[in-house]
Amino acid sequence: MAAAALFTFPHFPSLSHSPNTLRFSQSRRRHRSVIRAQVQGEKRGVAVLWFKHDLRIDDHPGLVAAASSSHLALVPLYVFDNRILRRFSDEMLELVLIALEDLRNSLRSKGSNLVIRLGAAENVIKGLVKEVNATHIYAEEEVEHDLRKLMTVAKETLETLPFPEKGPKFVLWRTPFYDIESLVDLPLSYEEFNKLRFQVSLPLPPPTLPDTNIELNWGPIPTLDELMEFMNVNTRKRKSSWSSIKEKSVENLFMKELLKTGASNQSNSSFKNAHAQSFRQKRVVNSVFVTREGSVVGGGTNSVLNALAAYLRYLEGTARDDWQEVHERVRNAEAREGASFIKLFGPALSLGIISRRRVHYEAIKYEKDRNAGFLSPFGYSTVSGAAAIDAVCSMEWYWLMSLKCQISRDRTYGIRIWKWKGHLIQYTVAGHKGPAILLVHGFGAFLEHYRDNIYDLAEGGNRVWAITLLGFGKSEKPNVVYTELMWAELLRDFVVEVVGEPVHLVGNSIGGYFVAILACFWPTLAKSVVLVNSAGNVVPGYSFVPFTKDRQTSGAAWLGARLLVFYLRSRLKSVVKNCYPTKTDRVDDGLINEMLRASYDPGVLAVLESVFSFNLTLPLNYLLKDFEERVLVIQGMKDPISDSKSKLAMIREHCDRFVIKELDAGHCPHDELPEEVNPIIGEWIVTRESKIQVGGSIALDRTILCTEGQ
């Protein structure tokens, strides 16, 4: 079992320090005072409300603030910007378009409208500000690095305009789930946070909007085909081989491999049947599954609220076809208890079609209705109600943690946030030039486990990225079934979306197995692979062993996770020290405290259940058969978890082109002996890069010769 790590890079200006950040508590009196404070003494102006991931008018504090001011006319705006859209799947893009249709209709019913534009957000906002003489820009505060950067660029672009008076004011708003006055004093432990017993704020009703008396070209909402064409024309294209790389799921690649290796037709058909099951659902009139794929809840706010009502009443009978459809999808999506909520409603929450505190309010209201107006002290009365409440409370916790990281100035490394499939992931980067390196931690660890590797490797002329995987550290821990294939796909998307170029992959423990899967199925993303006491085995004469990505959890895994977390909390320091036999003093309070803190996070038990369902049957010699001399193995010979001597003997016999470095260390040599590991990795990168350059020169020479020959 691996441990932990801390790292980052310079902060760009934090928008969360703005004095113009609106926060709305439960008190309506405070709502009005905050609003008055924003506009007191100001002349009549125009407010542009920039919708991003808040596609609703229900429970929308920014809309309430802008609409409540008699000093402001209101111009709602949505911008189709590639930097926002390129992260979305085709189904998510469909959800955006459908939600925007509903949002526009809702605004029109209130006497307003929605401006639709395609292009760079900063240029669109700049043009609209000039056109309507806007005095305020209202926008929801973000935690994602790219969106915060985009908002900073938009703000800086406006500052270049020559205004006769002071330029438009950027007003950031939040939808606070809990009535928390200051994030600075927010406990880092979820256990300590719960002891404070913060009350959940009530959602705000849609406000009365001022009539829009401004002549504008509001713009049409594009079709999906038009949007895809816009994105294809305007996206900065990487290598052509990357264009569809995220569309190649592990299942499809397995099926291709089965056909190539002549595996049984029965195994092949099982993949096809599993893949096709989700498309055999009967679509009903007024269905809340509005996309062509039809796998998640969508539509407008009322549609999602209707689906939520059906979800909460999952155990009740119903004659409504649309509710029966929801109940059928719940049964199919319940891979583990409560997992159906995130599966079905996660995208709608991520797009802000419905707010987290609206979900909480509706679920609590339903619980009270079932219990004569009271909440039971023994827990929630339905599995679906508990799933909805737990999910939004968990999401809010990780959002608060992410926001706190943005405003913190006492960290060794600056933390960035990336959103993957609606979930918040922490990462960091150091270095400004040179080859890209991605560091992947082991089970139970986080990016801080590379605390003494990141800067040293960056100072050697590299750009170094370290990520905290979904389910670990301060990254989100949603209620899903965790598999090694899911984590490999996460790393694939991180390389494509965030790094943007092929990387040298470094993985410790189970992280080594993840990067081996990545290198196998998406080889164009990997320049080389460095395995640091990696999980996985070498199997002579292996045959291809198919296995599915999705797995059901068992009662044994449920119980095992709870016993495991109890054991680790009581014995953690001794367990980790056992993995550091040469330098036990490296197991310091910072490392142990962060691991303990993470063990109390919401969702951690779902992650620990994965320990009992890991499938490591794909051998390393299969996964890395096409990499040959591009694999470096760094092995701590005192590893208490595996037999290092036997493992290296198998590698030498069956993977003779792998490069091997033995160290007098335990399971985590990169953290135990960073002064030895860093030079090994640094020299390896230099060697591999020189061979890549030579290979590129040879290829170029051949191209020239062929051209001249013609």
C-alpha positions in Angstrom: 0.0 0.0 0.0 1.3 3.4 -1.0 1.2 6.6 0.9 1.0 10.3 -0.1 2.5 13.6 -1.6 2.3 17.5 -2.0 3.0 19.7 -5.0 2.0 22.6 -7.4 2.9 25.7 -9.2 2.3 29.5 -9.2 -1.2 30.8 -8.5 -2.8 33.1 -11.0 -4.8 36.0 -9.4 -7.6 34.6 -7.3 -11.1 35.8 -8.2 -12.4 34.6 -4.8 -10.7 37.5 -3.0 -12.9 40.0 -4.9 -14.8 42.3 -2.6 -17.7 41.9 -5.1 -18.4 38.2 -4.3 -22.0 37.7 -3.4 -23.0 35.0 -1.0 -26.6 34.3 0.0 -27.5 32.9 3.5 -30.8 31.6 4.7 -31.8 35.0 5.9 -33.8 37.0 3.3 -33.0 40.2 5.3 -29.3 39.5 4.6 -30.2 38.9 0.9 -31.6 42.4 0.6 -28.8 44.0 2.5 -26.1 42.4 0.4 -27.9 43.5 -2.8 -28.3 47.0 -1.6 -24.6 47.2 -0.7 -23.7 46.3 -4.2 -25.7 49.0 -5.9 -26.1 51.8 -3.3 -25.6 55.2 -4.7 -25.0 53.9 -8.3 -26.7 55.3 -11.4 -29.0 53.1 -13.5 -27.0 50.6 -15.5 -27.1 47.3 -17.3 -26.1 44.0 -15.8 -24.9 41.2 -18.0 -25.6 37.8 -16.3 -23.1 35.3 -17.7 -24.6 31.7 -17.5 -22.0 28.9 -17.5 -22.8 25.9 -15.3 -25.9 27.4 -13.8 -28.5 26.8 -16.5 -31.6 27.6 -14.4 -33.6 30.5 -12.9 -34.6 28.5 -9.8 -32.3 29.0 -6.8 -30.0 31.3 -8.7 -28.5 33.9 -6.4 -26.8 35.9 -9.2 -30.1 36.3 -11.0 -31.9 37.3 -7.7 -29.2 39.9 -7.0 -29.3 41.4 -10.5 -33.1 41.3 -10.8 -33.7 42.8 -7.3 -31.8 46.0 -8.1 -33.9 48.9 -9.4 -30.7 50.4 -10.7 -30.0 47.6 -13.2 -31.5 46.4 -16.5 -30.7 42.7 -17.1 -29.1 41.0 -20.1 -28.7 37.2 -19.6 -25.9 35.7 -21.8 -24.7 32.2 -22.7 -21.5 31.8 -24.7 -20.6 28.6 -26.6 -16.9 28.7 -26.0 -14.6 25.9 -27.1 -12.7 26.0 -23.8 -15.8 25.1 -22.0 -17.5 22.8 -24.5 -14.5 20.6 -25.5 -14.6 18.8 -22.2 -18.2 17.6 -22.8 -19.2 14.3 -24.4 -21.8 14.4 -27.3 -24.5 13.5 -24.8 -23.5 16.4 -22.5 -23.6 18.8 -25.4 -27.1 17.6 -26.2 -28.1 18.2 -22.5 -26.6 21.8 -22.8 -28.7 22.6 -25.9 -31.9 21.2 -24.4 -31.3 23.0 -21.1 -30.7 26.3 -22.9 -34.0 26.0 -24.7 -35.7 25.6 -21.4 -33.7 28.4 -19.8 -34.6 30.8 -22.6 -38.3 29.9 -22.4 -38.2 30.4 -18.6 -36.6 33.8 -19.0 -39.1 34.8 -21.7 -42.0 33.8 -19.4 -40.5 36.3 -16.9 -40.3 39.1 -19.5 -36.6 38.6 -20.3 -34.6 36.6 -22.8 -31.2 34.9 -23.4 -28.4 36.2 -25.6 -26.7 33.3 -27.4 -23.3 33.8 -28.9 -20.6 31.5 -30.2 -16.9 32.4 -29.8 -14.3 33.3 -27.2 -16.1 34.4 -24.1 -13.8 37.4 -23.4 -14.4 38.8 -26.9 -18.2 38.1 -26.7 -18.5 39.8 -23.3 -16.3 42.7 -24.5 -18.6 43.3 -27.5 -21.8 43.0 -25.5 -20.5 45.4 -22.9 -19.8 48.0 -25.5 -23.2 47.3 -27.2 -25.4 47.7 -24.1 -23.0 49.9 -22.0 -23.0 47.3 -19.3 -22.0 48.5 -15.8 -22.0 45.0 -14.1 -21.0 41.5 -15.1 -22.5 38.8 -12.8 -20.9 35.4 -13.0 -20.8 32.3 -10.7 -17.5 31.8 -9.0 -15.6 28.7 -10.2 -13.1 26.3 -8.8 -11.8 24.7 -12.0 -8.5 26.1 -13.1 -9.3 26.6 -16.7 -12.6 28.4 -15.9 -11.0 30.6 -13.3 -8.3 31.5 -15.9 -11.0 32.2 -18.5 -12.8 34.5 -16.1 -9.6 36.3 -15.4 -8.9 36.8 -19.1 -12.5 38.1 -19.6 -12.0 40.6 -16.7 -8.6 41.7 -18.1 -10.0 42.1 -21.6 -12.7 44.5 -20.3 -10.0 46.6 -18.6 -8.6 47.3 -22.0 -11.8 49.2 -23.1 -11.7 53.0 -22.9 -14.6 53.8 -20.6 -15.6 57.5 -19.9 -16.0 56.5 -16.3 -15.1 53.4 -14.2 -15.4 50.2 -16.2 -18.0 47.4 -15.5 -17.8 45.7 -12.2 -17.3 42.0 -12.0 -19.6 40.6 -9.4 -19.0 36.9 -8.5 -21.7 34.9 -6.8 -22.0 31.5 -5.0 -24.9 29.3 -4.0 -23.8 28.4 -0.5 -25.1 25.1 0.6 -24.1 25.8 4.2 -24.2 29.2 5.9 -20.4 29.5 6.4 -19.0 32.9 7.0 -15.3 32.2 6.2 -13.6 29.4 4.3 -10.3 30.2 5.9 -11.4 28.6 9.2 -13.1 25.6 7.4 -11.8 22.4 9.0 -9.9 20.1 6.6 -11.5 17.0 8.2 -15.0 16.1 7.3 -15.4 14.5 10.7 -14.6 17.9 12.4 -16.7 19.7 9.8 -19.8 17.6 10.8 -19.3 18.4 14.4 -20.0 22.1 13.6 -23.5 21.1 12.5 -23.9 23.8 9.8 -27.5 24.3 8.7 -28.3 23.8 5.0 -29.5 27.0 3.3 -32.9 27.1 1.7 -33.2 27.4 -2.1 -34.3 30.7 -3.6 -37.5 30.9 -5.7 -37.2 32.3 -9.2 -37.2 36.1 -9.0 -39.4 38.7 -10.8 -37.3 39.9 -13.7 -37.2 43.5 -15.0 -38.6 43.9 -18.5 -35.9 43.8 -21.2 -36.3 47.0 -23.2 -33.0 46.7 -25.0 -32.9 46.1 -28.8 -30.6 43.2 -29.3 -29.9 40.3 -31.7 -30.6 37.6 -29.1 -29.2 34.9 -31.4 -30.5 31.4 -32.2 -29.6 28.3 -30.2 -27.6 26.1 -32.6 -28.5 22.5 -33.4 -26.2 19.8 -32.3 -24.8 19.4 -35.8 -24.2 23.1 -36.1 -22.5 23.1 -32.7 -20.2 20.2 -33.6 -19.3 22.0 -36.9 -18.4 25.1 -34.9 -16.3 23.2 -32.5 -14.5 21.3 -35.3 -13.6 24.5 -37.1 -12.5 26.4 -34.1 -10.8 23.8 -31.9 -7.1 24.0 -31.9 -6.4 20.6 -33.3 -3.8 18.4 -31.8 -2.3 15.4 -33.7 -5.0 13.8 -35.9 -4.6 10.5 -34.0 -5.8 12.3 -30.8 -9.0 13.6 -32.3 -11.1 10.5 -31.4 -8.9 9.0 -28.7 -11.4 9.7 -25.9 -14.1 8.0 -27.8 -12.2 4.7 -27.8 -13.5 3.0 -24.6 -11.7 0.1 -23.0 -14.6 -2.2 -23.8 -14.3 -1.5 -27.5 -10.5 -1.9 -27.5 -11.0 -5.2 -25.7 -13.4 -6.4 -28.3 -11.0 -5.5 -31.0 -8.3 -7.4 -29.2 -10.6 -10.4 -28.8 -11.2 -10.5 -32.5 -7.5 -10.1 -33.2 -6.5 -12.9 -30.9 -9.3 -15.3 -32.0 -11.0 -15.4 -28.6 -14.3 -17.2 -28.3 -17.4 -15.8 -29.9 -19.2 -16.3 -26.6 -16.8 -13.8 -24.8 -17.1 -11.4 -27.7 -20.9 -11.5 -27.7 -21.0 -10.9 -24.0 -19.2 -7.6 -24.5 -21.7 -6.6 -27.2 -24.7 -7.6 -25.1 -23.4 -5.7 -22.1 -22.7 -2.6 -24.3 -26.1 -2.8 -25.9 -28.2 -3.2 -22.8 -28.4 0.5 -22.0 -30.0 1.2 -25.4 -32.8 -1.3 -25.0 -34.8 0.8 -22.7 -38.3 1.7 -23.8 -38.6 5.5 -24.3 -41.9 6.9 -23.0 -44.0 10.0 -23.6 -42.7 12.9 -21.5 -39.5 11.0 -20.9 -36.9 12.7 -18.7 -34.2 10.9 -20.6 -34.1 13.4 -23.4 -30.8 12.7 -25.3 -30.4 10.3 -28.2 -28.4 8.0 -26.0 -30.9 8.4 -23.2 -28.7 7.3 -20.3 -29.1 10.3 -17.9 -31.8 12.6 -16.7 -32.0 15.9 -18.7 -34.2 18.7 -19.9 -35.0 21.8 -18.0 -35.3 22.4 -14.2 -38.9 21.2 -14.0 -38.1 18.0 -16.0 -35.2 17.2 -13.6 -37.4 18.0 -10.6 -40.0 15.6 -12.0 -37.4 12.9 -12.3 -36.1 13.6 -8.8 -39.7 13.2 -7.4 -39.8 9.8 -9.2 -36.4 8.8 -7.9 -37.3 9.7 -4.3 -40.4 7.5 -4.6 -38.5 4.6 -6.0 -39.9 2.1 -3.5 -43.5 3.3 -4.1 -45.8 2.0 -6.8 -46.8 4.4 -9.6 -49.1 4.3 -12.7 -47.1 7.1 -14.4 -45.1 5.8 -17.4 -42.4 8.5 -17.0 -41.9 7.6 -13.3 -41.9 3.9 -14.1 -39.1 4.6 -16.6 -37.1 6.4 -13.9 -37.6 3.4 -11.6 -36.4 1.0 -14.3 -33.2 3.1 -14.8 -32.6 3.2 -11.1 -32.6 -0.6 -11.0 -30.1 -0.8 -13.9 -27.8 1.9 -12.5 -27.6 0.6 -8.9 -24.2 -1.0 -9.2 -23.8 -0.4 -5.5 -26.2 1.1 -3.0 -27.0 4.7 -3.9 -24.8 4.8 -7.0 -27.8 5.4 -9.2 -28.3 9.0 -8.1 -24.9 10.2 -9.4 -25.3 8.0 -12.5 -28.6 9.5 -13.4 -28.5 13.1 -12.0 -24.8 13.9 -12.0 -24.8 15.6 -15.4 -27.8 17.8 -14.6 -26.1 18.9 -11.3 -22.8 19.5 -13.1 -24.6 21.8 -15.7 -26.5 23.5 -12.9 -29.9 22.6 -14.3 -30.8 22.0 -10.7 -28.9 23.2 -7.6 -27.5 21.0 -4.9 -29.5 22.6 -2.2 -32.7 22.3 -4.2 -32.1 18.5 -4.3 -31.4 18.5 -0.6 -34.6 20.6 0.1 -36.8 18.2 -2.0 -35.3 15.1 -0.4 -35.7 16.4 3.1 -39.2 17.5 2.4 -40.0 14.0 1.1 -38.5 12.5 4.2 -40.6 14.7 6.5 -43.8 14.0 4.5 -43.2 10.3 5.1 -42.6 10.8 8.8 -45.4 13.1 9.9 -43.3 16.2 9.5 -40.2 14.9 11.3 -36.8 13.6 10.4 -36.0 10.2 11.9 -33.0 10.2 14.3 -32.2 6.7 13.0 -31.3 7.8 9.4 -33.3 8.4 6.2 -36.3 6.2 5.6 -35.5 5.4 1.9 -32.3 4.3 0.1 -33.0 6.8 -2.7 -33.6 9.7 -0.3 -30.4 8.9 1.5 -28.5 8.6 -1.8 -29.7 12.0 -3.0 -28.9 13.7 0.3 -25.5 12.1 0.8 -24.5 12.8 -2.8 -25.2 16.6 -2.7 -23.7 17.0 0.8 -20.6 15.1 -0.5 -20.4 17.3 -3.6 -20.6 20.4 -1.6 -17.8 19.3 0.8 -15.4 18.7 -2.1 -16.4 22.0 -3.7 -15.6 23.8 -0.5 -12.3 22.0 -0.2 -11.5 22.9 -3.8 -12.4 26.6 -3.2 -10.4 26.7 0.0 -7.3 25.4 -2.0 -7.7 28.3 -4.4 -7.5 31.0 -1.7 -4.9 29.3 0.5 -1.4 30.8 0.4 0.3 28.5 2.9 0.8 25.5 0.7 4.1 24.2 -0.7 2.5 23.6 -4.0 -0.3 25.5 -5.8 -3.3 23.3 -6.4 -5.3 23.3 -9.6 -8.8 21.8 -10.1 -9.9 19.8 -13.1 -13.4 18.4 -13.5 -13.7 14.9 -14.9 -17.2 13.6 -15.7 -18.6 16.2 -13.2 -16.2 15.3 -10.4 -13.4 17.6 -9.0 -9.9 16.3 -9.3 -6.8 18.0 -7.8 -3.5 18.3 -9.6 -0.4 20.4 -9.8 2.3 21.3 -12.3 5.9 22.6 -12.0 8.4 23.6 -14.7 7.9 25.8 -17.8 9.7 23.9 -20.5 11.0 20.5 -21.5 9.4 17.0 -21.7 6.1 16.4 -19.9 6.1 13.9 -17.0 3.0 12.6 -15.3 3.4 11.2 -11.7 0.7 8.8 -10.5 0.4 7.8 -6.9 -0.6 4.4 -5.4 -3.6 3.3 -3.5 -4.4 5.4 -0.4 -2.0 8.1 -1.5 -2.3 11.5 -3.3 -0.2 13.9 -5.3 1.6 15.0 -2.2 3.3 11.6 -2.1 5.7 13.0 -4.7 6.5 15.9 -2.4 10.3 15.7 -3.0 10.2 14.6 -6.6 8.2 17.3 -8.5 10.4 20.3 -8.1 13.6 18.3 -8.5 12.5 16.8 -11.7 11.2 20.2 -12.9 14.5 21.8 -12.2 16.1 19.1 -14.4 14.4 20.7 -17.4 11.0 19.0 -17.4 7.4 20.0 -16.9 6.1 17.8 -14.2 2.4 17.0 -13.5 1.1 15.2 -10.5 -2.5 14.2 -10.0 -4.7 13.0 -7.1 -6.8 10.4 -8.6 -10.6 10.2 -8.2 -11.3 8.7 -4.8 -8.1 9.8 -3.0 -6.7 12.7 -1.1 -8.8 15.9 -1.5 -10.1 14.8 -4.9 -13.8 13.9 -5.0 -15.0 10.5 -3.9 -18.3 9.9 -5.6 -20.5 6.9 -5.0 -19.4 4.9 -8.0 -17.8 1.5 -8.5 -14.1 2.1 -8.8 -12.1 -0.1 -11.2 -8.5 0.0 -12.6 -10.0 0.6 -16.1 -11.9 3.7 -14.9 -8.7 5.1 -13.3 -6.8 4.4 -16.6 -9.5 6.3 -18.6 -9.3 9.2 -16.1 -5.5 9.4 -16.8 -6.1 9.2 -20.5 -8.5 12.1 -20.4 -6.1 14.1 -18.1 -3.3 13.7 -20.7 -5.6 14.7 -23.6 -7.4 17.6 -21.9 -4.9 19.1 -19.4 -1.4 18.1 -20.4 -2.1 18.3 -24.2 0.9 16.2 -25.4 2.4 12.8 -24.9 4.0 12.2 -21.5 6.5 10.1 -19.7 4.3 8.1 -17.3 5.6 7.4 -13.7 3.4 5.2 -11.5 3.9 3.8 -8.0 2.2 0.6 -6.8 -1.3 0.3 -8.3 -0.6 3.6 -10.0 2.0 1.7 -12.0 -0.6 -0.7 -13.2 -2.9 2.2 -14.2 -0.2 3.8 -16.4 0.6 0.4 -17.9 -3.1 0.1 -19.0 -2.9 3.6 -20.4 0.2 2.9 -22.4 -1.2 -0.4 -23.7 -4.6 0.9 -25.0 -3.6 4.5 -25.9 0.1 4.3 -26.8 0.2 7.6 -28.6 -0.1 9.3 -25.3 2.9 7.7 -23.7 6.6 8.4 -24.5 7.8 5.9 -21.9 6.7 4.1 -18.7 8.4 4.2 -15.3 7.1 1.5 -12.9 8.0 2.2 -9.3 7.3 -1.0 -7.3 4.3 -1.5 -9.6 1.3 -3.8 -9.0 0.7 -6.4 -11.6 2.6 -9.6 -12.5 4.6 -11.0 -15.4 2.9 -14.2 -16.7 4.8 -16.4 -19.1 2.8 -17.7 -22.0 -0.2 -15.6 -21.1 -3.5 -15.8 -23.0 -5.7 -12.8 -23.3 -8.2 -12.6 -20.4 -11.2 -10.4 -21.1 -12.9 -8.6 -18.2 -15.6 -6.0 -17.9 -15.2 -2.4 -16.8 -18.3 -2.3 -14.7 -18.6 -4.5 -11.7 -21.2 -5.1 -8.9 -20.0 -4.8 -5.4 -20.7 -7.6 -2.9 -21.7 -7.9 0.8 -18.2 -9.2 1.5 -16.7 -6.1 -0.1 -19.1 -3.9 1.9 -18.0 -5.5 5.2 -14.3 -5.7 4.2 -14.2 -2.0 3.5 -15.4 -1.1 6.9 -13.1 -3.5 8.6 -10.2 -2.2 6.5 -10.8 1.4 7.3 -11.1 0.7 11.0 -7.8 -1.3 10.9 -5.9 1.4 8.9 -7.1 4.3 11.2 -5.9 2.4 14.3 -2.6 1.1 12.8 -1.8 3.5 10.0 1.6 4.8 11.1 3.0 1.4 11.7 1.6 0.1 8.4 3.2 3.0 6.4 6.5 2.7 8.3 6.6 -0.9 7.2 6.7 0.3 3.6 9.7 2.6 4.4 12.2 0.1 5.9 15.3 2.1 5.1 14.2 5.6 6.1 11.3 5.3 8.5 11.7 9.0 9.5 10.2 9.9 6.1 6.8 8.7 7.6 6.2 12.1 9.2 3.1 13.7 10.7 2.3 15.5 7.5 2.0 12.3 5.5 0.1 10.4 8.2 -2.3 13.2 9.1 -3.3 13.7 5.4 -3.9 10.0 5.0 -6.0 9.9 8.2 -7.9 13.0 7.1 -8.8 11.5 3.8 -10.0 8.3 5.5 -13.0 10.3 7.0 -14.0 11.9 3.7 -17.5 11.1 2.4 -17.4 8.3 -0.1 -14.2 6.7 1.1 -15.8 3.4 1.9 -16.9 3.0 -1.8 -13.2 3.5 -2.8 -12.1 0.9 -0.3 -14.6 -1.6 -1.6 -12.7 -1.6 -4.8 -9.8 -3.3 -3.0 -11.9 -6.5 -3.0 -12.8 -6.3 -6.7 -9.5 -5.4 -8.3 -8.8 -7.4 -11.5 -5.1 -7.5 -12.2 -5.3 -10.5 -14.5 -3.8 -8.6 -17.5 -0.1 -9.2 -17.0 2.5 -6.4 -17.3 4.2 -8.2 -20.1 1.0 -8.1 -22.1 0.2 -4.5 -21.3 3.7 -3.3 -22.2 4.6 -5.7 -25.0 4.8 -2.9 -27.5 7.0 -0.6 -25.4 10.0 -2.9 -25.1 13.0 -0.7 -24.2 10.7 2.2 -23.3 10.0 0.7 -19.8 12.1 1.6 -16.7 11.5 -0.5 -13.6 12.6 1.1 -10.3 12.3 -1.6 -7.6 12.7 -1.2 -3.8 14.1 -4.6 -2.9 12.7 -4.5 0.7 9.1 -4.2 -0.4 6.9 -5.8 2.2 4.0 -6.1 -0.2 5.6 -8.2 -3.0 8.5 -10.5 -3.5 10.9 -8.1 -5.3 13.5 -10.8 -6.2 11.0 -13.1 -7.8 9.3 -10.3 -9.7 12.5 -9.0 -11.1 13.6 -12.5 -12.1 10.4 -12.9 -14.1 10.9 -9.5 -15.7 14.5 -10.3 -16.7 13.4 -13.6 -18.2 10.3 -12.5 -20.1 10.8 -8.7 -20.5 14.5 -8.6 -21.2 14.4 -5.2 -22.8 13.0 -3.5 -19.7 15.6 -1.4 -17.9 15.8 -2.3 -14.2 17.2 -0.3 -11.3 17.3 -1.9 -7.8 17.2 0.2 -4.7 17.7 -0.5 -1.0 14.2 0.7 -0.2 10.6 -0.4 0.5 7.3 -0.1 -1.4 7.6 3.7 -2.1 11.3 4.4 -3.1 10.4 7.6 -4.8 9.4 9.1 -1.4 11.7 7.1 0.8 14.9 7.8 -1.3 14.0 10.8 -3.6 17.7 11.7 -3.8 18.3 8.4 -5.6 15.1 8.1 -7.6 15.1 11.6 -9.0 18.5 11.3 -10.9 17.4 7.9 -12.2 14.2 9.3 -13.6 15.9 12.4 -14.9 18.6 10.5 -16.7 16.0 8.1 -18.1 14.0 11.1 -19.6 17.1 12.6 -21.2 18.0 9.2 -22.8 14.5 8.6 -24.0 14.1 12.1 -25.4 17.4 11.8 -27.3 16.3 8.6 -28.9 12.9 10.2 -29.8 14.8 13.1 -31.5 17.1 10.7 -33.4 14.1 8.6 -34.4 12.3 11.8 -35.6 15.4 12.9 -37.6 15.6 9.5 -39.3 12.0 9.6 -40.2 12.4 13.1 -41.6 15.4 12.0 -43.6 13.5 9.1 -45.0 10.6 11.4 -46.0 13.0 13.8 -47.8 14.7 10.9 -49.6 11.3 9.5 -50.7 10.3 12.9 -51.9 13.5 13.5 -53.8 13.2 10.1 -55.3 9.8 11.0 -56.7 
